[in-house]
C-alpha cells in the first residue's frame, strides 16, 4: 500500500512540474523512426535566447524513469499478492479436505469396531449353543426313549417318517425299549439244561473272536453252519464275508474258530452274483444271500461251488426302501432257526411293517407269510429263534435291549426288554445259530458271539 501512495505522490509532482512550465515551454515525448523515445521542448516565444529552467529536463527524465520502475515493481507485487492469496485459499481447501477424510475414516473405523464386537457376541452365543447341543446329545445317548403302549401293542411315534431322515435316524440310534416282560409269562429254567424251544430269557456278554484288519471290515457277515450236509465243510468251519464295497463276491472259509481268530483262511470262494448288505445266512451247506440291487434271493451250494437256485422274493423292498434303522440296504434279512429258513423284510402294501416269510431251503419258494405291527426302520436288527422274531432296539447304544417278539405260532407280538450290549457301538449284523445256541454279531469291525438262554413258555400264555 505504501508503494501505491508513493507512486501517486510522484505522479502529482510530475504533473505539477509540467503545469508550472506551461507558461514558458512544453514537453512532448514521442518515438522516432528507430522506435526510441524522443523528447521535444517547445518554447512560447521563438525569440527567447535560451531555455529557462533547462536544468529541470534531466531531473524530470530521471523522475519518469524511476516512476516506470516503480510501476513495474508495484505490478509484480500486486500479482504476487494475488498469487499468495490464491495459494492460501488452496492450502485452506486442502486442509479442510484432509480433515473431512480423516473424520470419515475415523467414523468407518468406529463402525467396524462396533460390528466386530457384535460378531464376537454372536460367536460366543453360537459356541454356548453348541456346548448345550453336545450335552443334550450325550444325555440322549445315555437315556433310553420310552415308547407308548396301547392295548398291549407298541405304537411308535413318528413311524411314518422316512428312514433316510438324518434327525430321525439319529433318534433311532439312541432309542432303547425298557418295557418289562411280565414275570408270570416265563417259567425260569433253573437247571440250565433246557435244550428245547422256548422264549428268549437272557443274552450273555459279547465274546470277541476277531477284529477286521481294513476299512472293508467295518461291517459284514460271519457264521457257522448249524446243519452241514454232505460236504467237506463241518459245523466247525467258519465263514466270513466283508460287505463293504460295490462288488462283494469273496466268501472266506476257515477250518475252525482258532484259524479264524488268527486270520488264516483255508479257501476263498468267488460268488456268481454280488452280495447286498449283511442279510446273508448259512444252512445245510448252502450260502443264502440277496443279490445286489434286486429282490432276488440266491442259494449257493458250497459243495459244488455253484449257483443252486434263485428266486425273486415277491413284493419285497430293496435298495433302501425298507431297511433297518442303521441303513446299509438291509431291506431283506435272511435267518435260520430250529424251524428252517426265514426272510425278514417289508413291502409297500405293509407300509414298512416287518413281514416274515418261511422259505423252502431248496427252491426258495415262500411257504407262509406273517405281517407284524413292528416298523422295520424303527429297529436296528432282527433274528429268529424257535419260530419267533426278535428285534434289537439300537445298534449304537452300548446298553440296548431286545425290544419286541413276534410268535409265528400264535400270530401275536408284544414288547419285551432283554438286555443286549453293543460293546463296540455299531452292531450291523445279528444272526442265531441253533446248534450252538449263540448269537453271532458284527459290531464295528469286531466279530463277537453271545450265549443266550431260553425259557419254557407257560401253557395258556399268548
JOMOKA-V958779 format. One record per residue. N is the residue number from 1. SS is DSSP state (h for helix, s for strand, l for the rest). PSI is psi in whole degrees, -180 to 180 (NA if undefined). Layout:
N:SS:PSI, N:SS:PSI
This chain:
1:l:-39, 2:h:-27, 3:h:-41, 4:h:-39, 5:h:-40, 6:h:-41, 7:h:-43, 8:h:-39, 9:h:-43, 10:h:-39, 11:h:-39, 12:h:-39, 13:h:-41, 14:h:-46, 15:h:-39, 16:h:-43, 17:h:-40, 18:h:-39, 19:h:-33, 20:h:-26, 21:l:-1, 22:l:-28, 23:l:-13, 24:l:-34, 25:s:162, 26:s:146, 27:s:130, 28:s:140, 29:s:130, 30:s:167, 31:s:140, 32:l:-171, 33:l:-15, 34:l:-1, 35:l:8, 36:l:152, 37:s:133, 38:s:129, 39:s:134, 40:s:127, 41:s:133, 42:s:127, 43:s:155, 44:l:-35, 45:l:126, 46:l:-8, 47:l:-8, 48:l:134, 49:l:-21, 50:l:164, 51:l:112, 52:l:141, 53:l:24, 54:l:-27, 55:l:-14, 56:h:-17, 57:h:-55, 58:h:-35, 59:h:-44, 60:h:-40, 61:h:-40, 62:h:-39, 63:h:-44, 64:h:-38, 65:h:-45, 66:h:-35, 67:h:-41, 68:h:-44, 69:h:-40, 70:h:-39, 71:h:-43, 72:h:-41, 73:h:-43, 74:h:-40, 75:h:-45, 76:h:-41, 77:h:-41, 78:h:-44, 79:h:-43, 80:h:-39, 81:h:-40, 82:h:-42, 83:h:-42, 84:h:-42, 85:h:-41, 86:h:-44, 87:h:-39, 88:h:-41, 89:h:-41, 90:h:-45, 91:h:-40, 92:h:-43, 93:h:-41, 94:h:-43, 95:h:-42, 96:h:-40, 97:h:-42, 98:h:-42, 99:h:-40, 100:h:-43, 101:h:-41, 102:h:-42, 103:h:-41, 104:h:-45, 105:h:-41, 106:h:-42, 107:h:-42, 108:h:-39, 109:h:-44, 110:h:-39, 111:h:-41, 112:h:-41, 113:h:-41, 114:h:-42, 115:h:-39, 116:h:-41, 117:h:-41, 118:h:-42, 119:h:-38, 120:h:-39, 121:h:-45, 122:h:-40, 123:h:-42, 124:h:-40, 125:h:-41, 126:h:-41, 127:h:-39, 128:h:-41, 129:h:-39, 130:h:-42, 131:h:-41, 132:h:-42, 133:h:-38, 134:h:-43, 135:h:-40, 136:h:-42, 137:h:-42, 138:h:-38, 139:h:-42, 140:h:-37, 141:h:-33, 142:h:-12, 143:l:115, 144:l:150, 145:l:130, 146:l:149, 147:l:142, 148:s:142, 149:s:138, 150:s:118, 151:l:39, 152:l:0, 153:s:139, 154:s:132, 155:s:121, 156:l:125, 157:l:136, 158:l:25, 159:l:-16, 160:l:-3, 161:l:146, 162:l:147, 163:l:-23, 164:l:7, 165:l:116, 166:h:-42, 167:h:-41, 168:h:-38, 169:h:-41, 170:h:-38, 171:h:-43, 172:h:-32, 173:h:-37, 174:h:-1, 175:l:138, 176:l:135, 177:l:135, 178:l:12, 179:l:134, 180:l:147, 181:l:134, 182:l:131, 183:l:-28, 184:l:-9, 185:l:-39, 186:s:145, 187:s:110, 188:l:146, 189:l:103, 190:l:-26, 191:l:-17, 192:l:14, 193:l:10, 194:l:119, 195:l:-5, 196:l:-179, 197:l:142, 198:l:-163, 199:s:148, 200:s:127, 201:s:-44, 202:s:159, 203:s:132, 204:l:-172, 205:l:148, 206:l:137, 207:s:121, 208:s:133, 209:s:-30, 210:s:151, 211:s:133, 212:l:151, 213:l:-46, 214:l:-177, 215:h:-27, 216:h:-12, 217:h:18, 218:l:-42, 219:l:158, 220:s:-158, 221:s:134, 222:s:138, 223:s:167, 224:s:142, 225:l:121, 226:l:-23, 227:l:67, 228:l:144, 229:l:129, 230:l:43, 231:l:175, 232:l:-10, 233:l:147, 234:l:-177, 235:l:-5, 236:l:-18, 237:l:135, 238:s:137, 239:s:140, 240:s:142, 241:s:122, 242:s:128, 243:l:12, 244:l:118, 245:l:165, 246:l:-23, 247:l:76, 248:l:115, 249:l:-18, 250:s:124, 251:s:116, 252:s:136, 253:s:134, 254:s:142, 255:l:-43, 256:l:-175, 257:h:-32, 258:h:-46, 259:h:-34, 260:h:-44, 261:h:-32, 262:h:-14, 263:l:31, 264:l:93, 265:l:148, 266:l:-17, 267:s:152, 268:s:119, 269:s:142, 270:s:117, 271:l:150, 272:l:-25, 273:l:148, 274:l:152, 275:s:142, 276:l:115, 277:l:-154, 278:l:23, 279:l:14, 280:l:162, 281:s:170, 282:s:138, 283:s:125, 284:l:50, 285:l:27, 286:s:143, 287:s:122, 288:s:133, 289:s:166, 290:s:132, 291:s:142, 292:l:136, 293:l:37, 294:l:170, 295:l:17, 296:s:130, 297:s:142, 298:s:135, 299:s:120, 300:s:119, 301:s:121, 302:l:-31, 303:l:-47, 304:l:-8, 305:l:52, 306:s:163, 307:s:121, 308:s:-38, 309:s:158, 310:s:147, 311:s:142, 312:s:133, 313:l:114, 314:l:126, 315:l:8, 316:s:138, 317:l:154, 318:l:167, 319:l:48, 320:l:13, 321:l:-43, 322:l:66, 323:l:175, 324:s:173, 325:l:-25, 326:l:-7, 327:s:-131, 328:l:22, 329:l:40, 330:l:45, 331:l:-39, 332:l:121, 333:s:116, 334:s:141, 335:s:158, 336:s:141, 337:s:-163, 338:l:-21, 339:l:-3, 340:s:-148, 341:s:137, 342:s:156, 343:s:129, 344:s:118, 345:s:-164, 346:l:167, 347:s:166, 348:l:-35, 349:l:-38, 350:l:-8, 351:l:39, 352:l:-6, 353:s:150, 354:s:132, 355:s:136, 356:s:130, 357:s:134, 358:s:130, 359:s:150, 360:l:123, 361:l:-16, 362:l:-54, 363:l:-15, 364:l:11, 365:l:146, 366:s:124, 367:s:-44, 368:s:152, 369:s:143, 370:s:144, 371:s:129, 372:s:178, 373:s:19, 374:s:121, 375:s:125, 376:h:-39, 377:h:1, 378:h:-4, 379:l:157, 380:l:-29, 381:s:175, 382:s:158, 383:s:166, 384:s:137, 385:s:120, 386:l:42, 387:l:12, 388:s:138, 389:s:133, 390:s:140, 391:s:150, 392:s:134, 393:l:-46, 394:l:147, 395:l:-6, 396:l:-28, 397:l:127, 398:l:-32, 399:s:88, 400:s:-168, 401:s:158, 402:s:114, 403:s:-11, 404:s:152, 405:s:139, 406:s:123, 407:s:116, 408:l:-18, 409:l:-35, 410:l:-16, 411:l:20, 412:s:152, 413:s:164, 414:s:169, 415:s:141, 416:s:-180, 417:s:88, 418:s:117, 419:s:142, 420:s:137, 421:s:126, 422:l:84, 423:l:-35, 424:l:5, 425:l:31, 426:l:77, 427:s:108, 428:s:-4, 429:s:130, 430:s:124, 431:s:153, 432:s:137, 433:s:108, 434:l:-22, 435:l:-29, 436:l:-9, 437:l:55, 438:s:156, 439:s:134, 440:s:134, 441:s:154, 442:s:104, 443:s:92, 444:l:65, 445:l:-10, 446:s:130, 447:s:115, 448:s:162, 449:s:155, 450:s:131, 451:s:141, 452:s:160, 453:s:133, 454:s:154, 455:s:154, 456:s:142, 457:s:131, 458:l:149, 459:l:142, 460:l:-2, 461:l:157, 462:l:NA
